[in-house]
Amino acid sequence: MKRCFVFTLLAWNIIVACAQEKPLDDKMDFEDYDPPSTLVVPEHHLTRAKFPFIDVHNHQFNMPTQDLQALTKEMDKLNMAVMVNLSGRGRGSTEHLDRSLENVKKTNPKRFIVFTNMDFAAIDDPEWQGRMLKQLEDDVKKGANGLKIYKSLGMFTQDSKGNRVHIDDPRIDPIWDKCGELGIPVLIHAADPKQFWQPIDKNNERWLELKLHPGRRHDTDPVSWETIIAEQHNIFKKHPKTKFINAHLGWYGSDLKKLGELLDKFPNMYTEIGAVIAELGRQPRAAKAFLTKYQDRVLFGKDSWVPEEYETYFRVLETADEYFPYHKRYHAFWRMYGLDLPDDVLKKIYYKNALKIVPNIDASQFPK
């Protein structure tokens, strides 16, 4: 009898609780749900880097006519000593490169480094190779200090017959070798994040980005992510005397073990953190261990020129802050944690590694 009474009372309590629990009528899309954290922890909003730094991954498409004095003032606020403009030829023009170099020389040559670019679309023209080799030599003589390869090579560039031009096409081999001979690095962006090739569903970590920017999806592309990345790795192996900067952590920011294996395998490969700081910020212990181990091989890069976004980079690299937001939710809906890197590692990432592999940067702008 007593047991029956207890059961009845328990059941009644459950019924009452359910009756009092009113369902929410409000419905919210995932992209709208982004509540501010109630966590109370120390915060350090860094608008200026601890040490002067070199941004090896920047794009200034208006450099021929740009007010570089005004740009320098914006760089000063960040403590950016040198900006590398990877888009020296703009959309491919020699005139664009010439005028960019002229503007830099006239304004402040210590503060800007310019890379050149190359068009691979005419690769099956018998004269293409010789023409590109001469162009590269001429550009370096004029003042270009590196070669930037866009992701179009391997993904979109086709020859005259409509065939995809492979990154490791043997017709390009003399170009890679010439870069090594001239002593300039090749900063190469191959493919895009692997998730862009995966099904666009609830299991895709970049779902929101692909919903907002459907042009970035590659899930129906005829060439796989693995194929493009393998072609890139092939040129690292075939050209050991050329220094390659593998952009965006080589898209292995979420697999630092694999990235470390690549750095071990290819001593001529370096990497940079442009547009992938969110990957490091969500794994602070693993990222700190990785950057400490490979402190001589990682460079600072940002990619898009949005000055207020540099704070995220400084905060991840320099502070021990916890659980702070990334500046683009569609890149990272998770929170960041600071790595609190020691000064000797910071200096290498911020400027020492770039000074080693990018020629003609004035080292007097940096501490020892």
N, C-alpha and C positions, 0 to 999 in steps of 0.2 A: 504494500500500500504506500509506504514511504517512498520507495523507488519510483512508483507511478506518479506520485505528486511532484517529485523533482523533475522528472521528464516533462510533465505538463507545464511546469513553471518555466523550464528552459525553452520549450517550444513557444510559449507565449512571449517570452522576451525577444526571441528571434523575430516573431511576427510583428511585434511593436516596433523593433528597430528597423525592419524593412519598410514598415508603413511610414516611419518618420524620414526615411531616406528618399529624397526627391531626385529623380534623374535630371541631369543637366540638359536643357534644351539647346544650349549653345553648341555649335559645331565649329571647329577651327581646322584650317588646313595646316599641314606640317610646316610649310614655309612661313606661316604667320606666327607659329608658336616659338617664341624666343625670349623667355622670361629672364629678367636680370637676376643675377645670383644674389642670394641673401647672405652668402658666406662673408664673414668679417675677418679679413687677413691683411697683412701689409701689402701695399700697392706702390709701385714705382713706375710712374709714367715718364719714360725716357724719350725726350724729343731730340736728344743729341748723343751720339756715340761716345763712349769713354775714351777712345783713341781715334785719331784721324783714319779714315778708311778709304779703300778703293772699291768702287762699285764696278765689277767687271761685266755686269750684264744690264745694260741700259740701252734705251732706244730714243734717239732725238732726230726725228725725221725732218725737222725744220732747221737743221743746223746751218745750212748755207746762208740763211737770212735771219737766223735767230739772234736775239739780244743775249749774248753769252755772259755779259756782265750781270744782267739780272739773274740768269741761271746760276752763276757763281755765288751770288748772295744767298740764294735758296740752298745751295750746297753747303755754304758756311754754317747755316743754322743747324744742319745735321751733323756737322764735322766731317763731311765728305771732302776729302782732299783731292781726289781724282775720280772723274767719271769716264768710263769706257763706253763710247757710242758705237754699238755694234752695227749700226745701219749706215755705214759710211757712204754707200752708193744709193741710199734711199731705195727707190724701186728699181735700181739697176743702172743709173746714169753715171758716166764718167764725170760729166760736168758737176753733178751733185757732190761727188767725192772731192773734186778739185776745190769747189767753193766752200765745202765744209772745212777742209784743211786750211784754206786761206783764212776763213773766219776765226778758226782756232789760233792760228799763228798770229793774227792781228790782235786778238783779244787777250788770251792768256794760255799759252801753250803748255804751261806746267800743269794746268788743271784738267785737260782733256786729252784722251787717247782715242783714236779713230781706227776702227777695223774696216776692211774692205769686204766685198761680197762677190758672188759669182753666179752666173747663169748657166745651168746645165741642160737647158732645153734643146740646144743645138749639138748635143754630144755626138750625134752620128754624122755630123759634118766633118770631113777629113781634116779640115783646117782648124777645127774647134780647139783641140788640145794645144797646139802651138800658140794660138791666139790667146788662150786663157793663161798659159804660162808667161807670155810676154806681159799681159795685163797685170798679173800678180807681181811680177818683178817691177814693173813701172809704178804700181800703186805703193809698193814698199819704198821705192826711191823717193816718191813724193811725200811720204810720211805716214802711211798706214802701218800699223804695228800688230796686225793680226788678221785672220780670216774668220768670218762668221758664216756658218752654214745654217740656213733655215730648215725648218721641218719639211718644207716642200720637197726637198730631196729625199727620196724613199717613199714618200706618201703620194704626192700629186704630180711631180715633174714627169713628163713623157717625152720620148724622142719623136722624130718625124713620123714614125709608123704607129704611134699611139701606145708604145710599150712603156711600162713604168721603168724609170731609171733607178737602178739599185744604188744604195750608198756605197757598196763595195764593187761597183763596176770597175773593171780593170783599166778602162780608159781614163779614170780619174786618178789612178795611182801616181802618175808623175806630179800631179798637183799637190797631193799630200807630201810627197818626198820633197818637193820644192819648198814647201813651208818649213820643213825641218832644216833644209839647206840655208834658207834665209833667216832662220832663227826666230820665226814668229809662231805663236800658238794658233791652233784651230779650235774655236769655240763652236761646238756642234750640238744643235738641238735635233734629236731624232725622235720621231713618233710623238705621242701625247700620253697622258696617264692611261695605264692599262685598262682602267674601268670604262674608258670611252669605247672600248671594243666589246665590252660585256653586255648582256641583256639589260635593257633599261627597265628594271623592276625594283621591288622592295629590297632586294639583296644587293643592289648597286650603291656603293658608298657615295658616288658622285651623282646620284639621281637628281637632286635639286639643281645642280649646275647644268645637267643635260636637259632638264625641263625648261630652265630659263634660257639656255643657249643651245637649242637643238642642232645648230650647225656644227657643234663639236663632237657629235656622236659618230662613231665609226663601226658600229656593230654589224653593218651590212657591207663594209669595205671588202674588196677581194683579197687584200693583203693583210696578214695578221700582225698584231703587235709584236709577237715573238720573232717573226721574220725580219721586220725592220730593225729591231734591237740587235738581233744576231748579225745583221749586215754592218751595223755600227761597230760592234765589237771586233768584227773581222778586220776593219781598217786599223784599229788600235794595234792588233796583232801583226799586221802586215807592214806597218810603218813605225818601228820602235824608235826611230830617231826624230820623230815628230811629236811634239807635245800637244795633246788633245785635252780640252776642257769639256767634260761631259756635262752639258747643261741640266739644270733642275735635278741634281743628284741622280741623273741618269734614269729618272722615274723609279728609283729603288729606295725612296725615302721611307717607305713603309716596310722595307726588308733590308735593314742595315747590315745584316749578316751577309746577304748576297752582294751588296755594294762593296763591303770590305773584301770579299773574295775577288771581285773584279779589280779593285785597287791593288791587291796582292799579285794578281795575274798580269796586269798591264802597268808596269812602272812608269810608262809615259802618259798615263791617264790621270787627270785631275778632275775635280768636280766643283760645282758651286750650288748655292742654296736658293737661287732665285725662284720665287713663286711656290716654294715647297717648305717654308719655315714651319707651316702648320704640322707637317709630318714629324718634325723634330720636337715641336712643342708639346705633342701629346704623349711622348715617350721620353721623359726627361732623363731618366737613369741610363737607358740604352743609348740615347743620343749623346749624352755627355761622355760616356765611355767610348763611343765611336769617334767623336771629334777629338778626344784626347789621344786615341790610338793613331788616328790618321790626320793629325793636326798639321802635317806638312803638305797635305794634298787637297785641302778644301779651301775655297775662296769665297769671299762675300759677293753676292749678287742679289739684285732685287727684281729686275725685269721691267715692269711698268713704272713710269715716273709719276708717282703719286706721293709727294713728300710726307704727308701725314701718316702713311702706312709704314714708314720705316720704324716707327715706335715699336711695332710688334716684333720686328727683328731684333732691335736693341734689347727689348725686354726679355725675349726668349734667351738670347745669348748671354746677357750680362747679369740678370737678376735671379733671385730665388723665389720670385712671386709664384703664387698658386692660382690655378683655376680662373684664368682671365680670357676674354673672348678674342678670337681672331677678327681681322678687319673685314673679311668677306665671308658671310655665313655660307654661301653656296660653295665655297672652297672647303670650309671646315665648320660643321655644325657642333663640333666638340670644343672643349676649352684647352687653353695653353698652360704650360708650366715652364718656369724659367730653369735654365741649365746651370746658371751661376758659374760660368767658365772662368778659370784662372787667367790672370793677365797675360801670361806667356802664350796660352792657346789663343786668346782673343787677338793678340797682336798678329799672329800668323794668319788667322782667318781674315782679319780686317785689312792687312796690307803686306805682310812679309812674304806670303806665298805668291801674291800677284807680282811683287817686285822681282821675284826669281824668274818668272816665266813670261811676263809681258815686257818687251823691250822699251827703252826710252822713257820710263817713268822717273821723274826727278825724286830720288830717295831722300833728298834733304828736307822734304816736307813731313817726314815721319820720324818718330823717336827710334832710338836704336833697339 
